[in-house]
Amino acid sequence: MTRLNVGNLDRALRILLGLALIALAVSGQIGVWGYVGIVPLLTGAVAMCPLYRLFGFSTTSR
């Protein structure tokens, strides 16, 4: 089973940042690099960040 390592506040911020970057990319206000917002969106949605795992970091109390 995958260990969750992204806490609730961290998740909310990641999801908001991801959605904002994607919205800016779709509207043409920033370049296609804005689609990297998919990464924080997905890591926030699944509450697991591979980089956190790599470095042994966690923002969750679970």
N, CA, C and O of each residue as an XYZ file, in Angstrom:
248
protein
N       0.839     -1.186      0.000
C       0.000      0.000      0.000
C       0.881      1.246      0.000
O       1.910      1.293      0.674
N       0.471      2.233     -0.750
C       1.224      3.478     -0.846
C       1.008      4.315      0.406
O      -0.125      4.524      0.839
N       2.098      4.787      0.976
C       1.997      5.657      2.150
C       1.733      7.085      1.722
O       2.449      7.638      0.887
N       0.709      7.674      2.294
C       0.382      9.065      1.999
C       1.362      9.961      2.733
O       1.687      9.714      3.894
N       1.835     11.006      2.055
C       2.800     11.893      2.683
C       2.505     13.372      2.454
O       3.358     14.223      2.708
N       1.304     13.679      1.977
C       0.915     15.065      1.732
C      -0.295     15.377      2.609
O      -1.354     14.769      2.456
N      -0.132     16.326      3.528
C      -1.196     16.696      4.464
C      -2.289     17.531      3.807
O      -2.172     17.925      2.646
N      -3.348     17.795      4.560
C      -4.519     18.474      4.025
C      -4.239     19.875      3.500
O      -4.673     20.218      2.400
N      -3.520     20.692      4.267
C      -3.210     22.050      3.808
C      -2.315     21.996      2.575
O      -2.530     22.734      1.614
N      -1.326     21.136      2.605
C      -0.422     20.943      1.474
C      -1.218     20.515      0.240
O      -0.986     21.018     -0.859
N      -2.151     19.589      0.428
C      -2.993     19.103     -0.682
C      -3.797     20.242     -1.280
O      -3.839     20.400     -2.500
N      -4.439     21.042     -0.427
C      -5.274     22.145     -0.902
C      -4.443     23.146     -1.703
O      -4.873     23.609     -2.760
N      -3.259     23.478     -1.202
C      -2.397     24.431     -1.900
C      -1.916     23.876     -3.242
O      -1.861     24.601     -4.235
N      -1.572     22.605     -3.266
C      -1.124     21.972     -4.514
C      -2.245     21.977     -5.558
O      -2.021     22.291     -6.727
N      -3.446     21.626     -5.116
C      -4.579     21.578     -6.041
C      -4.884     22.970     -6.583
O      -5.092     23.131     -7.786
N      -4.914     23.981     -5.709
C      -5.177     25.349     -6.160
C      -4.093     25.848     -7.119
O      -4.401     26.453     -8.145
N      -2.838     25.596     -6.787
C      -1.736     26.004     -7.652
C      -1.824     25.311     -9.007
O      -1.663     25.946    -10.050
N      -2.078     24.015     -8.986
C      -2.189     23.254    -10.232
C      -3.311     23.771    -11.112
O      -3.125     23.965    -12.313
N      -4.477     23.995    -10.516
C      -5.613     24.506    -11.287
C      -5.337     25.901    -11.842
O      -5.696     26.208    -12.979
N      -4.697     26.740    -11.031
C      -4.379     28.102    -11.484
C      -3.405     28.076    -12.669
O      -3.608     28.785    -13.655
N      -2.356     27.267    -12.573
C      -1.389     27.181    -13.672
C      -2.039     26.653    -14.955
O      -1.782     27.166    -16.044
N      -2.874     25.633    -14.818
C      -3.543     25.072    -15.991
C      -4.501     26.091    -16.595
O      -4.563     26.232    -17.816
N      -5.242     26.799    -15.760
C      -6.174     27.827    -16.256
C      -5.432     28.937    -16.988
O      -5.891     29.411    -18.028
N      -4.293     29.353    -16.456
C      -3.500     30.397    -17.118
C      -2.951     29.907    -18.452
O      -2.878     30.674    -19.411
N      -2.569     28.648    -18.520
C      -2.061     28.079    -19.774
C      -3.179     27.974    -20.800
O      -2.983     28.308    -21.969
N      -4.348     27.513    -20.373
C      -5.488     27.365    -21.291
C      -5.924     28.723    -21.833
O      -6.278     28.838    -23.006
N      -5.900     29.750    -20.985
C      -6.339     31.086    -21.409
C      -5.274     31.815    -22.226
O      -5.541     32.893    -22.757
N      -4.082     31.250    -22.336
C      -3.025     31.854    -23.133
C      -2.243     32.929    -22.414
O      -1.427     33.611    -23.034
N      -2.468     33.098    -21.128
C      -1.767     34.146    -20.380
C      -0.326     33.768    -20.068
O       0.533     34.637    -19.920
N      -0.069     32.485    -19.971
C       1.304     32.006    -19.834
C       1.501     30.932    -20.888
O       0.531     30.434    -21.459
N       2.701     30.585    -21.140
C       2.984     29.602    -22.189
C       2.539     28.201    -21.809
O       1.911     27.973    -20.775
N       2.887     27.283    -22.678
C       2.500     25.891    -22.459
C       3.154     25.298    -21.218
O       2.708     24.260    -20.729
N       4.200     25.932    -20.700
C       4.834     25.434    -19.487
C       3.846     25.426    -18.327
O       4.072     24.726    -17.340
N       2.762     26.183    -18.419
C       1.752     26.208    -17.368
C       1.092     24.865    -17.151
O       0.497     24.614    -16.103
N       1.202     24.001    -18.150
C       0.619     22.669    -18.008
C       1.383     21.794    -17.020
O       0.938     20.692    -16.700
N       2.524     22.270    -16.534
C       3.197     21.537    -15.459
C       2.329     21.569    -14.200
O       2.609     20.861    -13.233
N       1.288     22.383    -14.211
C       0.332     22.413    -13.109
C      -0.339     21.070    -12.899
O      -0.958     20.834    -11.861
N      -0.218     20.197    -13.873
C      -0.775     18.853    -13.739
C      -0.068     18.110    -12.606
O      -0.690     17.311    -11.905
N       1.218     18.367    -12.425
C       1.990     17.661    -11.395
C       1.478     17.984     -9.990
O       1.137     17.061     -9.251
N       1.410     19.273     -9.589
C       0.890     19.530     -8.243
C      -0.582     19.137     -8.104
O      -1.019     18.733     -7.026
N      -1.340     19.253     -9.185
C      -2.742     18.845     -9.137
C      -2.865     17.353     -8.819
O      -3.649     16.965     -7.953
N      -2.106     16.534     -9.507
C      -2.171     15.089     -9.281
C      -1.608     14.686     -7.919
O      -2.194     13.849     -7.232
N      -0.483     15.270     -7.526
C       0.088     14.901     -6.230
C      -0.825     15.345     -5.089
O      -0.899     14.683     -4.054
N      -1.513     16.459     -5.279
C      -2.484     16.886     -4.270
C      -3.705     15.987     -4.248
O      -4.237     15.689     -3.179
N      -4.151     15.554     -5.408
C      -5.338     14.704     -5.496
C      -5.113     13.334     -4.866
O      -6.011     12.790     -4.224
N      -3.925     12.780     -5.045
C      -3.661     11.435     -4.509
C      -2.951     11.464     -3.154
O      -2.738     10.413     -2.550
N      -2.586     12.645     -2.674
C      -1.946     12.836     -1.360
C      -0.622     12.091     -1.228
O      -0.254     11.655     -0.137
N       0.089     11.948     -2.338
C       1.384     11.279     -2.308
C       2.325     11.991     -3.265
O       2.012     12.186     -4.440
N       3.475     12.371     -2.746
C       4.476     13.062     -3.552
C       5.735     12.203     -3.612
O       6.329     11.905     -2.576
N       6.146     11.803     -4.815
C       7.351     10.982     -4.941
C       8.616     11.663     -4.405
O       9.480     10.992     -3.841
N       8.734     12.968     -4.570
C       9.919     13.659     -4.047
C       9.936     13.659     -2.525
O      10.994     13.506     -1.915
N       8.769     13.829     -1.909
C       8.703     13.744     -0.449
C       9.176     12.371     -0.002
O       9.929     12.250      0.965
N       8.735     11.340     -0.706
C       9.119      9.965     -0.344
C      10.626      9.784     -0.502
O      11.274      9.190      0.359
N      11.180     10.290     -1.589
C      12.603     10.161     -1.853
C      13.443     10.762     -0.731
O      14.465     10.202     -0.334
N      12.992     11.918     -0.223
C      13.750     12.608      0.812
C      13.254     12.302      2.230
O      13.755     12.878      3.196
N      12.279     11.406      2.363
C      11.775     11.024      3.680
C      11.005     12.117      4.374
O      11.014     12.195      5.603
N      10.340     12.963      3.616
C       9.616     14.109      4.146
C       8.127     13.831      4.120
O       7.653     13.098      3.251
N       7.373     14.405      5.062
C       5.927     14.224      5.089
C       5.279     15.442      5.740
O       5.824     16.010      6.687
N       4.116     15.838      5.230
C       3.364     16.935      5.842
C       2.053     16.435      6.429
O       1.186     17.226      6.799
N       1.918     15.137      6.511
C       0.697     14.564      7.065
C       0.962     13.954      8.446
O       2.082     13.556      8.766
N      -0.087     13.895      9.238
C       0.038     13.275     10.561
C      -0.404     11.823     10.528
O      -0.393     11.157     11.563
N      -0.791     11.317      9.368
C      -1.287      9.942      9.225
C      -0.165      8.941      9.370
O      -0.397      7.735      9.279
